[in-house]
Amino acid sequence: MKLSRKAIIFLVIGVFVILVAGLGMAYSRQEGEQSQLDQELTLAKQRLEKYTGEEAEFASQQKELESRLAKAESRLRAAKANLYQSIESIEASDTLFTLAQDCGVEVVKIQSPGVATQAIGEVTLSALSLTVTIEGDVLNVIGFVSEWTKEYPTGMVESVVVTVPQPPDAEAEEAQTGEENPSADINICIHTYEGK
């Protein structure tokens, strides 16, 4: 069958229209997909920027926390070093006598039950309790207590009882043969930590 020239033109035009319509539809779909991919890419970039910002913030927080941890560990080591003192009774007694001499008081009596353990919170410490009786001027007694707390920063003065004698009246003064000095009974406890 022979087609006329007109039929061939219509046929070519029809095929061309079909091809153009198909290409248009394919282009339209591709454009829609491209738009969707662009949106997804924009969203992914925003998430990445947010993540990068958060990552930098987390890195900064991590450095700050590591710095705080290092400082805390340093303070802990310093505290342990301060807590580690010899609490041997002989050494503590020797220090007491030296301090008493420096402060102008006299150690009359010293007693100790020995070293014991004592729990403070979750930490177990060694503790040496001492009961000391000293004599001297009231100001020197106070100075002695002050100097002792400086010498033993891990120590604790549990009690101080100062006894100041009454000034004698004229008749009693004549009858009295000796002078009575002010005295103090001091209960102290020295703590030390020997753990890790």
Backbone as a ProteinNet text record, in pm:
[ID]
protein_1_A
[PRIMARY]
MKLSRKAIIFLVIGVFVILVAGLGMAYSRQEGEQSQLDQELTLAKQRLEKYTGEEAEFASQQKELESRLAKAESRLRAAKANLYQSIESIEASDTLFTLAQDCGVEVVKIQSPGVATQAIGEVTLSALSLTVTIEGDVLNVIGFVSEWTKEYPTGMVESVVVTVPQPPDAEAEEAQTGEENPSADINICIHTYEGK
[TERTIARY]
83.5	0	89.7	49.3	128.3	58.3	138.8	82.2	108.4	11.5	27.3	121.7	159.5	252	191.5	66.4	-3.8	-5.4	-31.6	-38	98.6	203.3	338.6	370.2	328.8	354	278.8	150.5	72.7	134.4	178.8	240.9	369.7	451.3	576.2	543.1	443.9	404.6	351.4	272.8	219.5	330.2	425.2	537.2	617.3	637.9	711	639.2	505.8	426.4	436.6	429	438.7	577.9	681.5	816.5	833.3	781.1	791	713.5	594.4	514.1	587.1	645.6	720.2	841.6	913.4	1029.7	987.6	876.6	825.7	790.8	722.1	685.8	811.1	908.4	1033.3	1107.4	1109.8	1176.8	1106	973.4	893.8	922.2	923.7	954.5	1096.7	1190.1	1328.6	1340.8	1269	1271.9	1213.6	1106.5	1047.1	1144.1	1207.7	1305.7	1425.2	1467.2	1578.6	1542.1	1420.3	1374	1372.5	1323.5	1320	1461.4	1552.6	1691.4	1758	1725.9	1780	1732.8	1605.1	1551.4	1620.4	1637	1703.9	1849.5	1916	2054.2	2062.7	1970	1967.8	1945.8	1852.1	1824.6	1947.1	2013	2133	2244	2259.5	2360.9	2330.4	2201.2	2162.3	2192.6	2160.4	2188.3	2338.9	2416	2561	2617.4	2567.6	2613.1	2577.5	2456.5	2412.5	2499.7	2525.1	2608.6	2750.7	2804.7	2939.4	2945.3	2840.9	2834.1	2824.1	2739.7	2725.8	2855.9	2921.7	3047.4	3151.1	3157.5	3251.1	3214	3084.3	3037.3	3070.9	3049.3	3080.8	3231.2	3310.7	3456.5	3497.4	3435.9	3464.6	3424	3305.1	3259.2	3350.8	3396.3	3485.5	3616.4	3671.4	3795.8	3774.9	3661.4	3632.9	3620.7	3548.5	3532.4	3665.6	3748.2	3879.8	3965.6	3955.5	4030	3981.9	3850	3794.3	3835	3836.5	3877.8	4024.6	4109.5	4251.8	4270.7	4195.3	4205.2	4156.3	4045.6	3991.9	4090.6	4153.5	4252.6	4372.8	4412.6	4523.9	4489.2	4366.6	4323.1	4316.4	4272.4	4266.1	4405.6	4501.9	4639.4	4694.3	4664.5	4711.1	4646.2	4516.9	4447	4505.4	4533.6	4593.2	4731.3	4807.6	4941.1	4930.5	4831.4	4811.7	4766.6	4686.7	4637.3	4743.7	4844.4	4946.8	5051.1	5039.5	5135.1	5165.1	5279.2	5311.3	5232.2	5162.1	5087.7	5141.9	5265.4	5327.2	5326	5290.3	5275.3	5402.1	5518.7	5645	5667.4	5646	5665.4	5565.5	5439.7	5338	5371.8	5419.4	5458	5576.3	5673	5789.8	5748.8	5659.6	5610.6	5537.3	5456.1	5383.7	5479.6	5582.9	5678.8	5753.5	5789.5	5858.8	5767.9	5643	5547.5	5523.6	5511.8	5489.1	5604.6	5725.7	5842.9	5842.4	5813.2	5809.2	5700.7	5590.6	5477.5	5485	5583.4	5598.9	5503.7	5464.5	5381.5	5454.9	5409.1	5473.4	5374	5415.7	5331.8	5344.7	5232.6	5231.3	5199.6	5108.1	5065.6	5021.8	5050.2	5005	4963	4843.5	4791.5	4737.2	4748.2	4695.7	4657.3	4539.4	4504	4573.2	4643.4	4712.3	4636.7	4689.1	4631.2	4510.1	4403.2	4281.1	4233.8	4140.7	4083	3951	3922.3	3799.6	3745.4	3616	3553	3490.9	3527.4	3465.9	3407.4	3275.1	3209.7	3246.2	3296.7	3335.7	3485.7	3557	3701.8	3739.2	3826.7	3874.9	4011.9	4023.9	4146.6	4205	4335.1	4398.6	4387.5	4362.1	4344.8	4421.6	4492.7	4564.3	4501.2	4437.8	4376.6	4475.9	4483.5	4573.2	4497.3	4526	4477.5	4601.2	4610.3	4729.3	4689.3	4765.2	4745.6	4868.2	4843.2	4953.2	4928.8	5036	5028.4	5104.3	5053.7	5118.1	5017.7	5062.3	4971.4	4855.4	4740.3	4621.6	4649	4712.1	4742.5	4840	4933.6	5027.1	4956.6	4858	4779.9	4703.4	4640.4	4566	4662.3	4779.1	4880.2	4924.5	4938.3	4977.2	4873.2	4745.2	4637.9	4640	4658.7	4662.9	4780.9	4897.9	5015.3	5002.4	4939.3	4920.9	4833.2	4726.2	4637.9	4709.2	4806.9	4885.6	4980.7	5040.2	5135.2	5065.8	4941.9	4865.5	4734.5	4738.7	4614.9	4511.9	4555.8	4461	4413.9	4455.5	4415.6	4291.4	4235.4	4114.1	4121.8	4095	4086.5	3943.7	3928.4	3793.5	3738.9	3825.9	3781	3900.4	3874.4	3974.5	3904.9	3958.2	3905.2	4018.3	3999.8	4101.7	4060.4	4153	4128.7	4217.8	4153.7	4227.2	4202.1	4306.9	4287.5	4236.8	4158.6	4107.3	4223.5	4221.8	4328.8	4311.3	4417.8	4407	4379.6	4304	4283.8	4406.4	4410.2	4531	4567.2	4468.2	4498.7	4541.4	4466.5	4499.3	4633	4668.1	4794.4	4911.4	4895.3	5002	5015.7	4898.7	4901.1	4949.9	4930.4	4965.9	5116.6	5172.1	5317.4	5362.8	5281.4	5322.6	5218.4	5258.1	5166.2	5108.7	4978.9	4913.4	4895.6	4943.1	4934.6	4805.1	4758.4	4645.7	4685.9	4589.8	4617.7	4506	4532.7	4432.3	4441.6	4326.1	4316.6	4265.2	4344.6	4312.6	4299.2	4185.7	4166	4181.6	4278.8	4306.3	4309.9	4287	4290.4	4359.6	4458.7	4532.6	4489.4	4444.4	4401.1	4507.7	4516.1	4603.6	4538.6	4572.4	4518	4635.1	4635.6	4747.4	4701.8	4576.9	4525.6	4577.5	4515.9	4558.1	4477.6
-114.2	0	122.6	208.9	325.7	441.1	511.1	625.1	749.7	835	961.8	1051.6	1152.1	1245.5	1311.3	1343.4	1404.7	1308.8	1184.6	1086.1	1070.9	1076.5	1062.5	1183.7	1302.5	1424.7	1416.2	1373.3	1360.3	1253.2	1150.4	1043.7	1094.2	1165.1	1219.9	1322	1407.7	1507.8	1436.2	1332.9	1257	1193.7	1131.3	1069.1	1176.9	1291.3	1401.6	1452.9	1467.5	1514.3	1412.7	1285.6	1181.9	1186.4	1201.9	1209.9	1333.9	1447.2	1571.7	1556.4	1498	1478.6	1384.3	1277.4	1183.1	1249.3	1326.5	1397	1500.6	1567.9	1668.1	1604.1	1488.8	1418.5	1371.2	1317.9	1271.2	1388.8	1503.5	1622.1	1672.7	1670	1714.3	1625.7	1494.6	1402.3	1425.3	1442.5	1465.2	1595.8	1696.8	1825.6	1810.1	1732.3	1706.9	1632.4	1531.2	1455.4	1543.6	1629.6	1720.4	1817.2	1866.5	1956.9	1885.7	1762.6	1685.1	1658	1621.7	1597.7	1725.2	1839.4	1966.6	1996.1	1968.2	1989.3	1897.5	1772.9	1677.8	1718.6	1765.4	1810.2	1931.6	2026.1	2144.2	2103	2012	1962.9	1890.9	1809.5	1738.6	1837.5	1944.5	2046.3	2116.2	2145.2	2210.7	2119.1	1991.9	1897.1	1885.5	1882.8	1873.7	1996.6	2115.6	2238.2	2235.2	2190.2	2181.8	2080.9	1967	1864.3	1916.1	1986.9	2041.8	2142.6	2226.6	2322.4	2252.6	2149.9	2073.1	2000.9	1948.2	1877.5	1972.4	2095	2194.2	2229.2	2241.4	2272.6	2157.2	2033.7	1917.8	1909	1939.8	1938.1	2042.6	2159.7	2265	2221.7	2161.5	2112.7	2002.7	1915.1	1806.9	1864.3	1965.2	2026.1	2090.5	2158.3	2222.4	2117.6	2008.3	1903.2	1835.5	1814.2	1754.6	1846.6	1976.8	2074.7	2072.6	2068.4	2064.2	1935.1	1824	1696.6	1701.4	1759.1	1770	1855.5	1965	2051.1	1977.2	1903.5	1828.2	1721.3	1651.9	1550.2	1613.1	1731.5	1802.3	1841	1892.3	1928.3	1803.6	1691.7	1567.4	1522.7	1529.1	1492.2	1584.3	1714.8	1809.8	1780.5	1748.6	1717.2	1591.2	1490.2	1366.8	1394.7	1481.4	1514.6	1588.8	1677.7	1748.9	1655.5	1556.8	1463.4	1363.7	1345.6	1247.5	1314.5	1292.1	1339.7	1224.2	1232.8	1130.1	1158.7	1058	1076	982.4	945	863.9	944.8	882.5	947.9	1021.6	961.3	1023.4	1152.5	1148.8	1268.4	1376.9	1338.7	1436.4	1498.5	1417.7	1468.9	1564.3	1526.8	1612	1747.5	1745.5	1870.3	1953.5	1888.3	1960.8	2029.6	1959.5	2018.8	2135.8	2120.7	2229.2	2350.9	2328	2439.3	2505	2424.6	2479.2	2569.8	2525.6	2606.2	2736.3	2727.1	2846.3	2944.7	2893.7	2979.7	3024.4	2978.2	3020.8	2952.5	2829.2	2751.9	2623.1	2558.2	2434.4	2319.6	2210.2	2090.6	2018.2	2007.8	1943.6	1795.4	1764.5	1624.6	1602.5	1482.7	1444.6	1298.1	1270.5	1133	1103.5	975.3	932.9	786.1	751.6	609.6	539.8	615.1	557.7	585.7	533	555.3	464.5	522.7	446.4	486	410.2	447.6	518.5	611	689.8	711.7	686.1	704.7	843.7	917.1	1047.5	1037.1	1030.1	1005.4	865.3	854.4	724.9	700.3	792.7	782.3	737.1	639.1	592.3	654	722.5	791.2	730.3	746.9	714	837.8	818.3	931.6	907.7	1011.7	1007	1110.7	1064.4	1155.1	1181.4	1308.9	1348.6	1437	1419.5	1510.9	1574.5	1708	1780.4	1881.4	1886.7	1990.3	2079.8	2210.5	2306.8	2417	2483.8	2597.3	2713.4	2834.9	2955.8	3068.7	3183.5	3297.1	3257.8	3321.5	3290.9	3320.5	3433.3	3467.4	3366.6	3317.7	3217	3084	3051.4	2929	2939.1	3053.7	3075	3069.3	3130.1	3125.7	2983.8	2902.7	2762.7	2687.7	2704.9	2637.3	2682.8	2812	2866.1	2808.3	2804.8	2751.7	2602	2530.9	2387.3	2361.3	2439.2	2418.8	2452.5	2544.1	2573.1	2457	2400.9	2290.2	2163.6	2142.5	2023.9	2066.3	2101.3	2143.6	2031.5	1907.7	1796.3	1759	1838.1	1812.6	1891.3	1854.8	1921	1938.4	2060.5	2085.2	2051.6	1946.8	1902.6	1979.6	2016.3	2097.8	2162.8	2280	2351.6	2401	2363.9	2413.1	2490.4	2622.7	2708.4	2736.7	2717.3	2745.2	2862.5	2971.8	3090.2	3103.3	3100.1	3109	3247.3	3250.5	3376.3	3455.4	3587	3663.9	3658	3634.5	3620.6	3755.8	3752.1	3876	3896.8	4003.1	4040.2	3936.8	3885.7	3787.6	3654.3	3610.7	3481.9	3489	3607.9	3623.4	3601.9	3648	3629.6	3482.1	3413.7	3272.7	3182.1	3227.3	3142.3	3145.1	3029.1	3022.3	3026.4	2973.2	2969.1	3033.2	3066.3	3124.2	3013.2	3027.5	2929.1	2991.4	2923.7	2975	2930.1	3008.4	2960.8	2831.1	2743.2	2616.5	2586.8	2493.1	2453.6	2304.4	2240.7	2100.7	2100.4	2046.6	2051.8	1909.7	1880.7	1752.1	1777.5	1710.8	1729.3	1594.5	1599.4	1476.6	1508.4	1427.6	1445.1	1334.9	1375.7	1278.7	1264.4	1146.7	1125.1	1023.5	1034.3	943.4	876.2	745.3	671.7	585.3	604	522.9	573.6	521.2	559.1	676
0	0	0	-87.1	-109.1	-41	37.9	110.1	29.5	41.7	-28.1	51	-19.4	40	162.8	158.9	271.1	390	365.4	473	539	457.9	512.8	601.4	555.2	634.2	766.4	757.3	882.6	974.1	912.3	990.9	1057.2	984	1038	1147.5	1120.2	1220.4	1344.7	1328.1	1442	1523.8	1452.7	1523	1595.7	1531.1	1591.5	1716.5	1708.5	1822.9	1937	1902.8	2005.7	2071.6	1990.1	2045.2	2133.8	2085	2163.6	2294.9	2288.3	2409.2	2506	2454.1	2538.2	2601	2518.9	2572.1	2675.9	2650.3	2745.9	2879.2	2870.6	2994	3067.9	2993.3	3056.1	3118.8	3049.5	3101.9	3227.5	3222.2	3338.1	3459.5	3436.7	3547.1	3599.3	3506.6	3545.9	3624.4	3584	3653.5	3794.7	3809.5	3941.2	4031.8	3973.9	4051	4088.6	3992.6	4019	4131.5	4131	4236.6	4371.9	4374.2	4497.8	4548	4454.3	4492.9	4544.9	4484.2	4532.7	4674.8	4700	4835.6	4936	4897	4986.7	5010.8	4906.3	4919.1	5011.7	4996.5	5084	5229	5250.4	5385.2	5442.8	5359.1	5404.2	5439.4	5360.8	5391	5522.8	5544.7	5670.4	5789.2	5774.1	5881.5	5906.2	5797	5809.3	5879.4	5843	5908.7	6057.4	6086.9	6226.3	6301.1	6238.6	6300.2	6321.8	6221.5	6232.5	6346.3	6357	6467.3	6601.2	6608.8	6732.6	6765.8	6662.2	6683.7	6742.1	6688.4	6742.3	6886.3	6912.4	7047.7	7143.4	7095.6	7178.7	7204.5	7102.7	7119.7	7223.2	7216.7	7314	7454.8	7466.1	7596.2	7647.6	7557.8	7598.1	7652	7583.4	7631.2	7768	7784.5	7913.5	8023.7	7994.9	8094.6	8126.9	8025.3	8049.1	8134.8	8109.1	8189.4	8334.1	8353.1	8488.7	8559.8	8484.9	8542.5	8585.9	8502	8536.1	8660.9	8670.7	8789.6	8912.9	8899	9012.9	9057.7	8961.4	8996	9065.4	9018.9	9082	9225.1	9245.3	9381.4	9469.9	9412.5	9489.3	9531.3	9438.4	9472.7	9582.3	9570.5	9672.3	9807.1	9805.8	9931	9993.5	9911	9963.9	10021.1	9952	10003	10135.8	10147.3	10273.6	10383.9	10348.6	10448.9	10492.6	10409.8	10444.6	10533.7	10660.8	10760.1	10853.6	10912.8	11011.1	11137.6	11186.6	11311.2	11418.6	11403	11505.8	11634.6	11741.9	11872.1	11913.4	11889.1	11929.8	11852.1	11720	11638.3	11675.5	11697.5	11735.4	11870	11963.6	12095.5	12084.6	12003.6	11984.7	11927.5	11830	11770.6	11873.9	11957.5	12062.4	12159.1	12202.4	12295.8	12231.2	12104.2	12034.3	12021.3	11982	11970.7	12106.3	12209.9	12344.2	12384.2	12359.5	12394.1	12314.1	12182.8	12098.8	12142.5	12197.6	12236.1	12382.6	12455.5	12593.8	12690.5	12660.3	12752.2	12786.2	12891	12934.4	12924.4	12861.4	12853.6	12986.4	13059.1	13189.9	13176	13083.8	13069.6	12924.6	12876.6	12742.3	12747.8	12693.5	12691.4	12552.5	12514.9	12384.6	12390.6	12337	12329.1	12212.4	12128.3	12012.2	11883.9	11777	11643.9	11624.6	11574	11544.1	11404.3	11350.1	11220.2	11244.3	11152.9	11164.7	11024.4	11005.5	10874.4	10868.9	10765.2	10739.1	10599.5	10593.4	10464.6	10419.5	10296.8	10242.3	10253.4	10321	10330.9	10472.2	10480	10609.7	10634.7	10748.2	10783.9	10910.9	10926.2	11052.7	11140.4	11269.6	11359.8	11488.5	11531.5	11658	11749.6	11856.5	11953.7	12065.9	12105.8	12213.4	12311.4	12439	12541.2	12601.9	12589.7	12632	12738.8	12847.1	12948.9	12944.8	12927.5	12921.7	13023.4	13062.3	13153.7	13093.1	13118.6	13069.9	13064.8	13016.8	13000.2	12910	12935.3	12854.1	12706.8	12678.3	12538.3	12476.8	12555.7	12504.5	12479.3	12564.7	12543.9	12412.4	12390.1	12264.3	12145.7	12161.3	12054.6	12025.1	12129.6	12111.4	12028.3	12062.1	11987.2	11841.4	11819.5	11683.1	11604.9	11666.3	11597.6	11570.5	11664.3	11643.8	11521.8	11505	11389.3	11258.6	11264	11143.1	11112.6	11217.7	11201	11151.2	11196	11157.6	11091.2	10962.2	10895.1	10885	10902	10898.8	11037.9	11134.4	11272.4	11309	11421.2	11465.9	11617.5	11661	11804.7	11844.3	11922.8	11959.2	12078.6	12172.7	12285.7	12353.1	12411.3	12489	12615.3	12729.6	12857.2	12924.5	12933.7	12993.6	13138.2	13227.3	13368.5	13408.9	13451.6	13496	13645.8	13726.9	13871.9	13911.8	14018.8	14072.3	14131.8	14111.3	14175.5	14327.1	14398.1	14542.6	14609.5	14719.9	14794.8	14884.6	14955	15031.6	15136.6	15213.3	15318.6	15257.6	15155.4	15093.7	15022.9	14972.3	14901.6	14996.1	15119.7	15216.8	15253.9	15264.2	15304.2	15191.2	15068.8	14954.2	14934	14917.3	14904.9	14759.7	14667.5	14527.3	14437.2	14316.5	14218.7	14134	14101.7	14015.6	13877.8	13775	13637.8	13571.3	13470.4	13391	13319.2	13300.6	13232.3	13133.4	13046.8	12947	12923.2	12917.1	12875.7	12732.5	12641.7	12498.7	12447	12383.2	12315.5	12166.8	12107.1	11964.9	11895.6	11764.9	11685	11553.8	11518.3	11392.6	11297.6	11176.8	11075.1	10967.4	10911.5	10797.4	10704.5	10577.4	10476.3	10407	10409.3	10348.8	10232.6	10190	10078.5	9946.9	9839.6	9703.3	9655.5
[MASK]
++++++++++++++++++++++++++++++++++++++++++++++++++++++++++++++++++++++++++++++++++++++++++++++++++++++++++++++++++++++++++++++++++++++++++++++++++++++++++++++++++++++++++++++++++++++++++++++++++++

